[in-house]
Amino acid sequence: MDLKLFGEVFVTLLVIVDPPGMMPIFLALTGPLAARERNRAAWQAVALALGVIVVFAVAGQTLLAYLHVDLPALQAAGGLLLVLVALELLTGKADDPTKQATSNIALVPLGTPLLAGPGAIVATMLFVQRADGVADYSAIATAIVAVMLTVWIVLRFSGGIVKVLRPGGIEVLTRIAGLLLAAIAVQLIADAIAAFVTNYSGGG
């Protein structure tokens, strides 16, 4: 296995996924839930993210070409999804645990587009394109699994922070997380628009 490539993939994906930055958003979304439900949301989100990244690593180019979808379109779609979640957090509509299904939170927005977002998908696809031989593919696969394991550990043990923050702290954290998510969403959409403009102006 190519350890240099493993390190490169691991660091790149870890920076993109950003487990410490994910923690406040995860806590804001799962704060009202019981510890058991929160832990279940953590592993479901990581499992889905892993699945999405693997699918795009193996068949991403083919899939997007078949659907006639450009990568910036995928990026813009992820941004729009995050805008909806950010608005819920900022307006307090996400605070009612009775309206939240753990699996829904785990799948959207945690699993995708936060963990398996456009950045992680594109980076993985680029690494796979560069790969040459079994050693490279195994390094990429191991690095992806290692990153997701790291994310799961961070989310799994974030529950202790909930006990320290109490409901009031969680409410403040929720609003901050909503603001962060909105900023991430706007950046994703802005990058997608810039990519579209570059592509079409370059093509024309």
ABEGO torsion letter per residue (X at the ends): XBAAAAAAAAAAAAAAAGAAAAAAAAAAAAAABBAAAAAAAAAAAAAAAAAAAAAAAAAAAAAAAAAGBBAAAAAAAAAAAAAAAAAAAAAGAAABAAABBAAAAAAOAAAOAAABBAAAAAAAAAAAAABBEAAAAAAAAAAAAAAAAAAAAAAAAAAAAAAAAEAAAAAAAAAAAAAAAAAAAAAAAAAAAAAAAAAAAAAX
